[in-house]
């Protein structure tokens, strides 16, 4: 048995109730019972800055009724996410929140099992597959944004969420817009909403009940389509995943595995891109000089649709994409749970301890970023390359074994949207407007980001 297989087996046997022998670690548990949950929900970034300043790069705490340890900084990110000794379980950290809704998604797998599934799924993210997805994106985005109201304020967050949801039905599942796609989207939205439900009982009419009903609908719908997709020549993600095979063993995913991965990927791709594009459009509205720079860069290509080979030519769009993700990573904290005792910075961390690393905190550390609270895309230029100081200082997509498979897909989707949007419109917000972020569990604008667009 390999070390990864042994770690996987140990994680599977780990008891649900954690050990909490953390008296030797700096920090505090906040208020009785609730800990720091309210501040976590209200101002997560402020909470992390306060704790790190008071206790240093290693501290214990209590959030959402769980005691745990937080490690901050690029070295800590590397230690946990690289996980060279196979002791940090992603499945044990995420399962309490996501298991019943997003069962056995890639993020909810560990060690050798995760490696095997990731190898197969990578086939659906290769260049030819991504180029095929782009062909579907271009007309959908171009037509979709023409429906947006000009000259009056509207919610960008809700509009981009709807646009990406409809586009996802085509790119991921190969569906045409219509009643079938509408039912799929409704089931998916119900499932995502349920991931934040506090009351998790099958009581009719509750968010949780609707979410589980949505999950069952999606399972039936996808399972019925799999035989056709296994032999299809379509260019959607569903087809790619049904036909993908492990290059080492030449085995394909089971029908249930395909369903589990598809449902989780719909969730991961949709919500994170909605978050990312909201951050980008807000930054462009507040910094119109960058808006114009990206519009000119898009026009310089001299075409009405973006091709895969054009992506590398959009250098400034790349800087803006990365800077927006630095300032507002969609996933501000990444949890793991230890399957055996480990040590960091001289502190022993017991087996079965919740351990968090915090991309949001790292992205604002002045040791690595100049004027970190200023929107400054040129920090990612080759001349400045501030992100190259440490391999784990810019981690909006995580890192190590579990680094997001969809990093290239997210950039493609964002650049394709910006190409069409900025060639058609100028975007603005009211004078003095500052977007208030809900930072956890996912970075989104609390007020929906009210914007106004005008034709160029």
BELRADA-V382182 format. One record per backbone hydrogen bond with DSSP energy under -0.5 kcal/mol. NH is the residue of the N-H (numbers start at 1). CO is the residue of the C=O. E is the energy in kcal/mol with one decimal. If there is no record, write none. Layout:
NH:CO:E  NH:CO:E
//
This chain:
6:2:-2.5  7:3:-2.2  8:4:-2.2  9:5:-2.3  10:6:-2.2  11:7:-2.4  12:8:-1.8  13:9:-1.3  14:10:-0.6  14:11:-0.8  18:16:-0.6  22:20:-1.8  25:22:-1.8  28:60:-1.0  31:35:-1.3  34:32:-2.9  35:31:-2.2  36:62:-3.3  37:34:-1.9  40:36:-2.6  41:37:-2.1  42:38:-2.2  43:39:-3.3  47:43:-2.2  48:44:-2.4  49:45:-2.3  50:46:-2.4  51:47:-2.4  52:48:-2.7  53:49:-2.2  54:50:-1.7  55:51:-3.1  56:52:-1.9  59:70:-2.0  60:26:-2.8  61:68:-2.0  63:66:-2.1  66:63:-1.3  68:61:-2.2  69:354:-2.8  70:59:-3.3  71:356:-2.8  72:57:-2.1  77:73:-2.2  78:74:-2.5  79:75:-2.4  80:76:-2.4  81:77:-2.8  82:78:-2.1  83:78:-0.5  83:79:-0.9  86:83:-1.6  89:87:-0.7  89:337:-3.2  90:88:-0.5  93:89:-0.5  94:90:-2.3  95:91:-2.8  97:94:-1.5  98:94:-2.3  99:95:-2.2  102:98:-3.6  105:102:-1.7  108:105:-1.7  109:106:-1.3  112:4:-0.5  113:110:-1.0  114:110:-1.6  115:111:-2.6  116:112:-2.2  117:113:-2.0  118:114:-2.7  119:115:-2.0  120:116:-1.5  121:117:-2.5  122:118:-1.9  123:120:-1.5  124:121:-1.6  125:122:-1.7  126:123:-1.0  130:126:-2.7  131:127:-2.7  132:128:-1.7  133:129:-2.0  134:130:-2.1  135:131:-1.4  136:132:-1.0  136:133:-0.5  137:133:-1.8  138:134:-2.2  139:135:-0.7  140:136:-1.2  141:137:-2.8  142:138:-2.4  143:139:-2.4  144:140:-2.3  145:141:-2.4  146:142:-0.5  147:144:-1.3  148:145:-1.2  151:453:-2.7  154:451:-2.2  156:154:-0.7  156:449:-2.5  157:448:-2.4  159:155:-1.7  160:156:-3.2  161:157:-2.1  162:158:-1.9  163:159:-2.3  164:160:-2.8  165:161:-1.8  166:162:-2.3  167:163:-2.3  168:164:-2.5  169:165:-1.4  170:166:-0.9  170:167:-0.5  171:167:-3.0  172:168:-2.3  173:168:-1.0  174:170:-1.1  175:169:-2.8  181:176:-0.5  182:178:-2.2  183:179:-2.2  184:180:-2.0  185:181:-2.6  186:182:-2.4  187:183:-2.2  188:184:-2.3  189:185:-2.7  190:186:-2.0  191:187:-1.9  192:188:-2.5  193:189:-2.6  194:190:-1.6  195:191:-0.8  195:192:-1.1  196:193:-1.4  197:194:-1.6  200:198:-0.8  201:199:-0.5  203:201:-2.8  204:202:-0.6  206:203:-2.0  210:206:-2.3  211:207:-2.3  212:208:-2.6  213:209:-2.1  214:210:-2.3  215:211:-2.3  216:212:-2.2  217:213:-2.0  218:214:-2.4  219:215:-2.3  220:216:-2.1  221:217:-2.7  222:218:-2.6  223:219:-2.4  224:220:-1.9  225:221:-0.9  225:222:-0.6  226:222:-1.4  227:223:-0.6  229:225:-2.3  230:226:-2.4  231:227:-0.6  231:228:-0.9  232:229:-1.2  237:171:-2.8  238:172:-2.5  240:236:-1.9  241:237:-2.5  242:238:-2.3  243:239:-1.7  244:240:-1.1  246:251:-2.8  250:246:-2.9  253:244:-0.6  258:254:-2.5  259:255:-2.3  260:256:-2.7  261:257:-2.6  262:258:-2.6  263:259:-2.4  264:260:-1.9  265:261:-2.8  266:262:-2.4  267:263:-1.6  268:264:-2.9  269:265:-2.9  270:266:-1.9  271:267:-1.9  272:268:-1.5  273:269:-1.6  274:270:-2.0  275:271:-2.0  276:272:-2.6  277:273:-2.8  278:274:-1.6  279:275:-2.0  280:276:-2.3  281:277:-2.6  282:278:-2.0  283:279:-2.1  284:280:-2.4  285:281:-2.3  286:282:-1.9  287:283:-1.2  290:287:-1.8  291:287:-1.2  292:288:-2.3  293:289:-1.7  294:290:-2.3  295:291:-1.9  296:292:-2.6  297:293:-2.0  298:294:-2.2  299:295:-2.4  300:296:-1.9  301:298:-1.2  302:299:-1.9  310:307:-1.6  311:307:-0.6  311:308:-1.2  313:310:-1.5  314:310:-0.6  314:311:-1.3  315:313:-1.6  318:314:-1.6  319:315:-1.9  320:316:-2.3  321:317:-2.5  322:318:-2.4  323:319:-2.5  324:320:-2.6  325:321:-1.6  326:322:-1.8  327:323:-2.4  328:324:-2.1  329:326:-0.5  332:330:-0.7  332:439:-0.5  334:357:-2.8  336:355:-2.4  337:89:-1.7  338:353:-2.1  339:87:-2.3  342:349:-2.3  344:347:-2.4  347:344:-2.2  348:346:-0.5  349:342:-3.5  350:348:-0.6  352:338:-1.9  353:350:-0.7  354:67:-0.6  355:336:-3.3  356:69:-2.7  357:334:-2.1  358:71:-0.6  359:357:-0.5  360:332:-1.7  362:358:-2.1  363:359:-2.4  364:361:-1.6  365:362:-1.6  366:364:-0.5  368:365:-2.0  369:365:-1.7  372:369:-0.6  374:371:-2.2  376:374:-0.7  379:376:-2.0  380:377:-2.2  381:378:-1.7  385:381:-3.1  386:379:-2.6  387:379:-0.5  388:385:-1.8  389:386:-1.1  393:390:-1.6  395:393:-0.6  398:395:-1.7  401:81:-1.0  402:399:-0.8  403:400:-1.7  404:397:-2.7  407:404:-1.1  410:406:-2.9  411:407:-1.7  412:408:-2.4  413:409:-2.7  414:410:-2.2  415:411:-2.7  416:412:-2.5  417:413:-2.0  418:414:-2.5  419:415:-2.5  420:416:-1.7  421:417:-3.0  422:418:-2.4  423:419:-0.9  424:420:-0.9  425:421:-2.7  426:454:-2.6  428:452:-2.4  433:430:-2.2  437:435:-0.6  438:444:-3.4  439:437:-0.8  443:330:-1.6  444:438:-2.1  444:442:-0.7  446:436:-3.1  448:445:-0.9  451:154:-2.6  452:428:-2.4  454:426:-2.2  456:424:-2.3
//
